[in-house]
Amino acid sequence: MKQCTCGSTKFTAHQICRHDIMVDGDNNFLMDVGIYDSETPYEPYHCARCNKEYKDLADLPEVDDTAAVPQESIGSASDVEAEQRDPGRGK
């Protein structure tokens, strides 16, 4: 498992996905039904803790999975998205 210099092993990335959606009679999006195919995630990668940007995770050091940072200490994806929209919130 790859690890950021801050110790985090979670990163945001981009990914192309194909998914089914539900629309109304006017072809307006209503909701996501589910992903049926997805491609490999790609850069830029951003650390979920410190937001450091990486072009390629292959350049980061490997760490033992058992020594990884506990997931609950990093925050959820929604926490990361909220921080990116409003840097410094809750501080």
C-alpha positions as protocol buffer text, in pm:
chain_id: "A"
residue {
  index: 1
  type: MET
  ca { x: 0 y: 0 z: 0 }
}
residue {
  index: 2
  type: LYS
  ca { x: 128 y: 347 z: -88 }
}
residue {
  index: 3
  type: GLN
  ca { x: 160 y: 619 z: 176 }
}
residue {
  index: 4
  type: CYS
  ca { x: 181 y: 999 z: 167 }
}
residue {
  index: 5
  type: THR
  ca { x: 463 y: 1174 z: 348 }
}
residue {
  index: 6
  type: CYS
  ca { x: 206 y: 1272 z: 617 }
}
residue {
  index: 7
  type: GLY
  ca { x: 126 y: 905 z: 683 }
}
residue {
  index: 8
  type: SER
  ca { x: -213 y: 884 z: 510 }
}
residue {
  index: 9
  type: THR
  ca { x: -291 y: 594 z: 278 }
}
residue {
  index: 10
  type: LYS
  ca { x: -607 y: 752 z: 128 }
}
residue {
  index: 11
  type: PHE
  ca { x: -606 y: 965 z: -188 }
}
residue {
  index: 12
  type: THR
  ca { x: -866 y: 1129 z: -407 }
}
residue {
  index: 13
  type: ALA
  ca { x: -830 y: 1064 z: -782 }
}
residue {
  index: 14
  type: HIS
  ca { x: -1025 y: 1082 z: -1106 }
}
residue {
  index: 15
  type: GLN
  ca { x: -1202 y: 785 z: -1262 }
}
residue {
  index: 16
  type: ILE
  ca { x: -1419 y: 732 z: -1567 }
}
residue {
  index: 17
  type: CYS
  ca { x: -1726 y: 527 z: -1480 }
}
residue {
  index: 18
  type: ARG
  ca { x: -2026 y: 412 z: -1674 }
}
residue {
  index: 19
  type: HIS
  ca { x: -2342 y: 384 z: -1471 }
}
residue {
  index: 20
  type: ASP
  ca { x: -2713 y: 348 z: -1505 }
}
residue {
  index: 21
  type: ILE
  ca { x: -2930 y: 639 z: -1404 }
}
residue {
  index: 22
  type: MET
  ca { x: -3301 y: 700 z: -1366 }
}
residue {
  index: 23
  type: VAL
  ca { x: -3467 y: 981 z: -1560 }
}
residue {
  index: 24
  type: ASP
  ca { x: -3818 y: 1121 z: -1571 }
}
residue {
  index: 25
  type: GLY
  ca { x: -4045 y: 1144 z: -1878 }
}
residue {
  index: 26
  type: ASP
  ca { x: -3866 y: 1465 z: -1985 }
}
residue {
  index: 27
  type: ASN
  ca { x: -3526 y: 1291 z: -1972 }
}
residue {
  index: 28
  type: ASN
  ca { x: -3421 y: 1485 z: -1660 }
}
residue {
  index: 29
  type: PHE
  ca { x: -3179 y: 1307 z: -1428 }
}
residue {
  index: 30
  type: LEU
  ca { x: -3346 y: 1176 z: -1112 }
}
residue {
  index: 31
  type: MET
  ca { x: -3094 y: 948 z: -946 }
}
residue {
  index: 32
  type: ASP
  ca { x: -2795 y: 721 z: -990 }
}
residue {
  index: 33
  type: VAL
  ca { x: -2888 y: 353 z: -1008 }
}
residue {
  index: 34
  type: GLY
  ca { x: -2541 y: 200 z: -1004 }
}
residue {
  index: 35
  type: ILE
  ca { x: -2200 y: 172 z: -1167 }
}
residue {
  index: 36
  type: TYR
  ca { x: -2162 y: -116 z: -1410 }
}
residue {
  index: 37
  type: ASP
  ca { x: -1811 y: -45 z: -1542 }
}
residue {
  index: 38
  type: SER
  ca { x: -1517 y: 168 z: -1430 }
}
residue {
  index: 39
  type: GLU
  ca { x: -1168 y: 238 z: -1554 }
}
residue {
  index: 40
  type: THR
  ca { x: -846 y: 262 z: -1355 }
}
residue {
  index: 41
  type: PRO
  ca { x: -823 y: 574 z: -1134 }
}
residue {
  index: 42
  type: TYR
  ca { x: -583 y: 839 z: -1265 }
}
residue {
  index: 43
  type: GLU
  ca { x: -401 y: 1156 z: -1160 }
}
residue {
  index: 44
  type: PRO
  ca { x: -384 y: 1395 z: -1011 }
}
residue {
  index: 45
  type: TYR
  ca { x: -395 y: 1216 z: -676 }
}
residue {
  index: 46
  type: HIS
  ca { x: -448 y: 1427 z: -363 }
}
residue {
  index: 47
  type: CYS
  ca { x: -380 y: 1306 z: -12 }
}
residue {
  index: 48
  type: ALA
  ca { x: -708 y: 1288 z: 181 }
}
residue {
  index: 49
  type: ARG
  ca { x: -535 y: 1429 z: 492 }
}
residue {
  index: 50
  type: CYS
  ca { x: -289 y: 1699 z: 382 }
}
residue {
  index: 51
  type: ASN
  ca { x: -407 y: 1751 z: 18 }
}
residue {
  index: 52
  type: LYS
  ca { x: -53 y: 1708 z: -120 }
}
residue {
  index: 53
  type: GLU
  ca { x: -73 y: 1640 z: -494 }
}
residue {
  index: 54
  type: TYR
  ca { x: 93 y: 1346 z: -664 }
}
residue {
  index: 55
  type: LYS
  ca { x: 111 y: 1269 z: -1035 }
}
residue {
  index: 56
  type: ASP
  ca { x: 176 y: 897 z: -980 }
}
residue {
  index: 57
  type: LEU
  ca { x: 125 y: 688 z: -667 }
}
residue {
  index: 58
  type: ALA
  ca { x: 397 y: 452 z: -793 }
}
residue {
  index: 59
  type: ASP
  ca { x: 654 y: 711 z: -679 }
}
residue {
  index: 60
  type: LEU
  ca { x: 542 y: 680 z: -314 }
}
residue {
  index: 61
  type: PRO
  ca { x: 694 y: 432 z: -71 }
}
residue {
  index: 62
  type: GLU
  ca { x: 524 y: 103 z: 12 }
}
residue {
  index: 63
  type: VAL
  ca { x: 409 y: 53 z: 370 }
}
residue {
  index: 64
  type: ASP
  ca { x: 294 y: -254 z: 556 }
}
residue {
  index: 65
  type: ASP
  ca { x: -88 y: -268 z: 544 }
}
residue {
  index: 66
  type: THR
  ca { x: -98 y: -356 z: 914 }
}
residue {
  index: 67
  type: ALA
  ca { x: 90 y: -35 z: 998 }
}
residue {
  index: 68
  type: ALA
  ca { x: -140 y: 191 z: 792 }
}
residue {
  index: 69
  type: VAL
  ca { x: -315 y: 490 z: 947 }
}
residue {
  index: 70
  type: PRO
  ca { x: -656 y: 391 z: 1087 }
}
residue {
  index: 71
  type: GLN
  ca { x: -926 y: 487 z: 838 }
}
residue {
  index: 72
  type: GLU
  ca { x: -1142 y: 663 z: 1094 }
}
residue {
  index: 73
  type: SER
  ca { x: -861 y: 910 z: 1166 }
}
residue {
  index: 74
  type: ILE
  ca { x: -859 y: 1037 z: 807 }
}
residue {
  index: 75
  type: GLY
  ca { x: -1222 y: 1130 z: 755 }
}
residue {
  index: 76
  type: SER
  ca { x: -1484 y: 1037 z: 504 }
}
residue {
  index: 77
  type: ALA
  ca { x: -1493 y: 1133 z: 137 }
}
residue {
  index: 78
  type: SER
  ca { x: -1763 y: 1387 z: 221 }
}
residue {
  index: 79
  type: ASP
  ca { x: -1529 y: 1544 z: 479 }
}
residue {
  index: 80
  type: VAL
  ca { x: -1258 y: 1572 z: 213 }
}
residue {
  index: 81
  type: GLU
  ca { x: -1502 y: 1724 z: -38 }
}
residue {
  index: 82
  type: ALA
  ca { x: -1628 y: 1975 z: 220 }
}
residue {
  index: 83
  type: GLU
  ca { x: -1272 y: 2075 z: 310 }
}
residue {
  index: 84
  type: GLN
  ca { x: -1185 y: 2125 z: -58 }
}
residue {
  index: 85
  type: ARG
  ca { x: -1493 y: 2349 z: -105 }
}
residue {
  index: 86
  type: ASP
  ca { x: -1428 y: 2545 z: 218 }
}
residue {
  index: 87
  type: PRO
  ca { x: -1060 y: 2518 z: 322 }
}
residue {
  index: 88
  type: GLY
  ca { x: -1006 y: 2565 z: 693 }
}
residue {
  index: 89
  type: ARG
  ca { x: -1363 y: 2484 z: 792 }
}
residue {
  index: 90
  type: GLY
  ca { x: -1401 y: 2364 z: 1147 }
}
residue {
  index: 91
  type: LYS
  ca { x: -1060 y: 2499 z: 1253 }
}
